[in-house]
Every structure is written in C-alpha cells, then in structure tokens.
Amino acid sequence: MTSRMASFGHYVPERRVDNLELETQLGLDPGWIEQRTGIRSRRWAAPGETLTDLAVRAGEMALEESGVDRKAVALTLLATSTPDHLLPPSAPLLAFRLGLSASGAIDLTGACSGFLYALVLADGFVRAQNKPVLIVAANILSRRINMKERGTAAVFADAAGAGLLMPSNVQDSGILGVKLVQEGQHYDLIQIPSGGSKRPFQSQIDELLITMRDGKAVFGHAIRLMEQSAVCALEQAGLMACDIDRFIPHQANARIIDAVCDRLSITRDTAVRTIGEFGNSSAATIPLSLSIANARKRFVCGEHLLLTAAGAGMAGGAVVLRVA
C-alpha cells in the first residue's frame, strides 16, 4: 500500500497589492522589492475574510477535482501559522464547513515547512489506515506584518493550497524519499514575540507582529537546509537531480530558489515559481505552486517531483514524489 496525490486546490484573495504601493508606504525606491526578492505583487485578504475562509476555498477545489466521497476522508490536516484563534484550532471548523463528517481534524504549526510535515504525516496515516487525508496549508500573514520592518513587510502574503492524499496500489509511487531537519539553535531568527504562553501579553503592538532578526542569516540557513535535505531525500529515493521533472520549492525569495537550483545542479527552468505574482505565504506556497503547476500542465504518471522548504524555527525538509 502506498499513497498518491489525487488532486490539488488553491485560493488567493482578490486584493492584489503591487510593489509600488508598498514601496511608497515604506519609503523605498521603485524596483527595490523585486530586485531583492523577485516579488512583483502579492494578495492580501479582505477585512472580513478569515483564515478558514481561504482554507475552505482551497480544500473545496481539491475535493471537487478528486470526486472522492467526502464521507471517506478520514483526516484533515491544516498547516497554518495564523489560525483564526489561539483556541480552538481551526481545522475542525474547516472540516465541518467542507462536509467532512467522518474526518478527524488538527492544526499543524510548521511555519514555512508546514505543508511538507503535514504531507509526511498524512502519508503515514494513509498507509496505516487505507483512507484518504485532506491536507490544507493556509495563512493570512498580512495581518501580522510590521510596516516598520521593510524586510518582512515586502514579502509576506495571504493564500491557501490543498492536496488530497489517497491510498494507492501502484508500487514505487507516492513518497520515495524524505528528509526532515531542524536547527533549533536558530529558533528565534523569525518570530512573533508575543501572544504565546511565554509572553501572553505585551502593551506594544509590534510584539504581536512578524519580525526577522537577521535576514542575511535566514537567507544563508534556508539555502543550506533546503539543499542538504533535498540531497538526502534524493539519495533515499535512489534518484539524481537530473531525474527530477519539476522542482517545487518554498517561495520565500527568488534568489534562494536560484541558489538551491544551482547547488543541486537542477536547471532553473525546472523550478515552479509563483513568488513573482503571489509572494510568500509561508506553508501555503508549496501546495499553491503544486496546484497552479498542475493546472498549467497536468502531472503525469511516473513524473518525479522534488519539494523542499525551510523557515521559521529553522525547520525544513524535502520530499521526493513519483506521480501515480
């Protein structure tokens, strides 16, 4: 028994925020953001839109595309850093709104690597229980942006992506290689300082917003972690970089994507890129990219995909998939 990704879904809010709007607010020269990040625009949620609203739209698309009986879905995993509430978790509401009456549901907070961790956990569940799992990654990061910090204000976005993982009898398909990594010694490079149990309340609103302590350090660590985990996952899968048909990295920065491609000896045009139009929505970027890539050119049986990410907490990883 293996698993296969049966369908994909994604959703982005209607409001498009172009660079010039942010560059004007941040006092930056025109072109500053794209030159350093590769981002031209991003989507921000409307005031009344909730995290669950975004997740429902992406999940609905994946479920409709698969045609699966919703009563058959046994588990819903929601990877998010921006749940609607600290308590209760958002996944049960997501499953309820999608009509997944027989599904368990839980939130996962893996930051930028959240979708990869959810995918690996879902694969184990599918193999053990022989039942489908819905994975959704969604974030509304625009509500955690500190406009005084241009390095983070320029990149973060709102989006949702989803995938339905199904049981499969096709051998040598699904997840062929996995490597999950962390470097907790760099835990605080990207953080929201307050709001958790350690610092539940601060009078300064800035303490409730995203901050990046050292952007250059994050840049370097992300490249290294994505490269190293990808090398291990490829080795476990018994594949070489030249065997990868499409590379779907976390969309944090175009220069990070280029650097990882170069270090892995993967041609840059093999990389799926959505960062230019949609920015960095943390855990949502990989399923968003998967869904858009599949819509543009459907994945075919036997195609090899490499997924890799690194982010806050300095947690990361890589997954090699063979499409069934």
N, C-alpha and C positions, 0 to 999 in steps of 0.2 A: 504493500500500500504506500503510495506517495501522495503528494498534493499538487494541484495545478492552480494557477491564477486564471479563473474562468472569465472574469470581466473587470472593468475599471470604471471609475466615475470621477468627476471633478466639478468644482464650482468656485467661481470667483465673484466677488461683489461687483456691482455695476459701476461704482465710482472709480474712475481712473485718475490717478494723481501723477502727472508728468513731472519730470525733474525740475523744470523751470519754476514750477510752483514752490517746491521745497527749497531750491537754491535761492529764491528770492527771500523766503522766510528765514533761512539760515545764514544769509549774507555771503553766499558762495558765488564764485564766478560761473557763468553759464558753461556747461560741459564738465564741471568739476566731478559730479557724481558718476556719470557714465565712464569718464576716463579712469576712475579708480575702482569701479565696481562692475561695469558692464551693464548696469541697470539704466533703462530709459524711462520706465514707468512702473507703477505698482497699483494694486487695487486695495481700497480701504472700505470697510463695512459701513453701511449707513447707520445713523444713530440708533435706530430701533432694531437693528439686526443682531442676533445673538450667535454665540459660538455654535449652539445646537442647530440653529437655522442653516448655517453653512454646511455643517456635517450631514444634516438630513438631505440636502440637495445632492451632495456627492454620493452618499450612500444609496439614495433612490436611483441614481443613474446606474450604479454598479449592479443593483438588484434587478432593475428592468432589463439591462443588457444580458444578464445571465439567464433570465427566465426561470430561476430557481423558485421552488415553493418556499415562501417565507417561513412557514412552519418548520421547515427542515433546518434552518440556520440555528446553530446551537450556541454560538458565542459571538458577541460584538465587542471588539476592542477599539477604544478611542484614544489615539495618541494626541495629546494636546498639552501645551504649557499655559493655556489661557481658558480654563473651564469657566462655565457660566458662574459657578460658585465654588468656594473652597470646600463646602459641604452643602448638599450632597454631590456625588460625582455626576458628570453629565452623560455618561454612557447609558445608564438605564433610561433616561428620558429620550435619548437618541433611538434606542432600540424600540421603545414604546411608540414613538412617532413614526417609525418605519414599519410598524406592524409585525415586529419580530417577537411574537408572543411566547415562543419556546426558547428564546435566547437568553443566556446569561449575559452580563454586560459589566465592563470595568474600564476605568480610565488608566492610561499609562503616561507617565511624565518623563519621557526620554529626551526632551528638547529636540534638537535638530536630528538626532538619530532615532527618534521615537518610532517612526514607521518601520525601520529595519528591525528593531527589537520586537515590535508587535508582529511582524511577519514571521520571525523565527519562532516566537511563542505559538502563533496560530498554526504554523506547520506541524509542531509537535502535537497540538490538540487534534488536528485533522487526522494525523497518522494514528493517534491513540483511540479516537472516538469514531472515526469514519463519518464525520459530519462536517458541514460547511461552517466557515467562520467569516464574518464580515470585519474587515479592517478599515477604519477611517482615521485619517490624520487631519486635524483642522486647527487653525489658530486665528485669533484676532489680535495681532501684535500692535496694530495702530493705536490701540488704547493704552499701551504700555510704553509708548515712545517718549523719550525725553528730548524735547526740541532744543535743549541747551547743549546736547551732545550730538554733533553732526555725524560722527562716525556710525552711530546706530540709527539716528533719525532718517538717514538717507537710504537705508537698505530694507527695513522691515515692512512686511506686507501682510495681507489677510487672504486666506484661501483654504480650500479643503480638497482632499483627494481620497479615493477609496479603491479597495480591491476586494473581490470575493474569492476566498481560497476554498477549493473544492477537493474532495477525495479523487484519486486517480489510480488506475491500474496500469498506466503506462510506465514501464520501467525506465530508469535513467532519465527521469524528468523531474520537474519541480526544483527544489533547492538541492544543488550539488555541492556547494561549498559555503561555509560560514566562518567568519571571524569577528567576534565582538570584543571591543577593547575599551579601556578607561585609563585615565591618568588623573586620579583624584587629587594629586598634589597641585594641580592647576584648577581646582574646583571653582574658584571664585573669579576667574577671568571674565566670565559673562554672568551677570546675575541680576535679580530683582531683590535688593537687600532686605526689604521688609514685607510683611504680610504672612510669613510662615510662623511656626510656633516659637522659633528662636527670637524673632523680633516682631511680635504680632501687631505692634502699633508704633508709628512714628509720626510726629507732627508735621514733618517736612514731606510734601507730596513727592519730591524727587526720589525718596527712598522706596517708593512703590512703582518706579519705572525702571526699564531696562538700562543697565549700564555695562560698558565694556572697559575693563580696567586697562588693558594693553592690547590694542588692535593688532600690532605687529606680531606679538606673541601668539595671539589666537590664529592669525594667518599662517604662521610657520607650523604650529602644532597641528592645525587642521590638515594641511598638506601631508605632513608626515604620517599622521594617524590613518588618513584615507588611503595613502599609498601602501603602508605596511599591512593594513587589514585586507586590502584588495589582493596583495601578493599571496597572503596566507589562504584566502578563500579560493583563489585560482589554483593554488597548489593542491588544496584539498579536493577540488573538483577535477583535477587531472587535466587542466587546461592551461593554455598560454594566452597572453594578451591578444595575440593575433587571431585567436578563436572567438573573441567577443564580437558579436554583431552590433549590439548597441550598448553604450555606456550611459547609465543614468545616475549621475552624482547628485548629491545635495547641492542646491542652487544658492550658495552663500555669496560667491564672488566669482566673476568670470575668470579672473586671473588665477584663482585657486583651481578651477576646473582645468584650465590650460596647463597649469603646473603638474597636476596629478596625471593628466594625459601624457605629458612628456616623460614623467618619471616611470610610468607603466609601459611606455612605448606603444600607447594607443593613439591612433591618428585622431586629431582634434575633431574632425568632422564625424567621428563615430559617437561623440558625446551628444546626448539630447540636452538642449538648452532652452529653458523657459525664463531664465532670470531677467533677460532684457525687457520682456513685456510685463512680467508678474512679480519681480523682486524676490525677496527672501521671506518665505512664510514658514520657516523652521521645518518641523516634521512633515508639513504638507507638501514640500517641494518635490519629493521623490514620487509619491503617488499622483500628484498633479502632472508631473512630467511623463509618467508612465501612461496616464490616460490620454494626454494630448498626443503623445507619440503614437499610441495605438490608433487614435482617430485619424491621424495623418497617413499612417502606413501600418496596417494591422500586423501584429506579431504573428509569425508563422511557426508551425511545428518544427522543433529542432533548433530554433534560434536561441543563441546564448546571450543572456543579459547580465551585466555587472552593475550592481547597485552599491554605492558607498557613501558614507556620511561621517561627519564629526561636528561637535558643537558644545554647547554649554555643559559644564561639569567635566568637560573634556572626555566625553563618552563618544564612542564612534563604532564603526564596524563596516563590514562588507558582506554581500550575499551574491552568489552566482546562481542564476536560474537557467534552466533549459525549458523552453516553452513546449507544452504538450498539446 
